[in-house]
Each structure stands twice: as C-alpha cells, then as structure tokens.
C-alpha cells in the first residue's frame, strides 16, 4: 500500500508536470485544449493523492488547504461541465506554487 510519503511525491510530480507545460502562461492554458486537459488530469491526480493522505498528516499540517483541494478534485471528476477556467488558472498560477512548497516542507520533515 502506498503511504503518505509516496502520495506527497505524487503531488510534487503532478505539480511539476503542470509547470512543465504551462510556465504560468495564462494564454497558453486558455487557448490550448491539450494543455487544458493535461492540467485538469494532473489537478485530479493531486486531488486523489490528497484524498488518500492520512488524517493524521493532514491534521499535522493544517496550513495546506486539503479540503479545498479535494473539493476541486470532486468538481473536476464529477461536474466536468461546471469547471470554471478562471478558477483553474488561478489554482495553477497562485495555489500550486504554495502547495508545492508546503508539500516539500512536509517531505523534508518526514525524511528527517
């Protein structure tokens, strides 16, 4: 069974894959359907990984918006036609860099 450390690594990997194809380029994400699908897929993967993290880890690091991430995953998976492109772009541009830093800090703590 995959543990918290592996799930956290999944989150970092998904963020880095999004970064690789967006470079925070709003126009590219808005106009390129393949990039949009790439981003949505990896946002779903992040949500799945967060959903699978232990409650104790999430409680230990309340600075991460765990519930909001899971909520976005649920919308992406279950309400596909209700996805707001502006919210997705904001998450990519503003929220993912912060989440990446938080997750890297948690990984450092775990590895100590």
N, C-alpha and C positions, 0 to 999 in steps of 0.2 A: 504494500500500500504506500502511496506517495504521502510524504509528510509535509509539514509546514514549510520546511526549507526548500523542498522541490517546487512547491506551489509559488513561493516567493520568487524563485528563479524563473518560473514560467511567466510571472508578471513582468519582471525586468526584461525578459526576452521579447515578450509581446510589445512592450513599450518601445524597445529598440527597433523592432521591425516596423512599427508605425513611424518612428522618427526617420528611419532609412528612406521611406517613400513620401514623406510629407515635408520635412525640413521646415515645419510651421508655415508652409506656403498655403495661405487661405485659398488663393485662386486655383491652385492645382487640385486641392481636395474638392472644391466646389464644382470644378469642370471635368474632372477625370473620373468616369464611372468605375474603372478598375481600381483606382486609388481609394475611392469611397468604399467599395466592397472590401478591399484589403483592410482598411481602417476599422470598419464595422466588425469584421471577423475577429480581428485582434482585440478589440474592445470587449467582444463577447468572451474571448478566451480569458481576458483579465477578470471579468466578472465571474466566470466559472472558477478560476483559481481562488479568488477572494471568497466565494461562497463555500469553498472546500477547506478554507483555513480553520483551524481550531478556534473555538470560542475563547479559550484562554489567551491565545496570541492576540486576537482582536481586542480583547479587554485590556491586555497589557499595553497596547499601542492605540489608544483612542484618538490620537491626532490624525489618523488616517480615516477618510470618510467611507468606511467599509459598507455601511447601509446604502449610501448613495451609489456606490459602485455596483452593488448587487441590484439595486433598483434600475440602474441604467441597463444592466445586462438583461433584466426581465423585459424591459421595453424593447430592446434590440431583438430579443428572441421571440417574444410573444405578440408584440404590437408593431410589427415591421413597418406598416404603412403610416404609423404615427410618429416616426423618427423625425426629430427636428434637426436639420442640418446645422443650424447655428449653434445648438447645444453641443452637438458632436464636435464641431470645430473648436468651440470654447474648451471642451474637455481635452482635446488634442493639444491645443496651444497653451492653455493655462494650468490644467489639472494634472496632466500626465507627468510633466517635469517634477512637480511637487511629489506626486505619488512615487515616482522613481527614486527620489532622494529618501523618502520615508522608508521604502522597502529596502534600499541599500543599507540604511542605518540598521534596520531590523536584522538583516543578514549579517552585518558586522557584529551585532550583539550576540547572535546565535553562534557565530563562529569563534567567539572568544572563549 
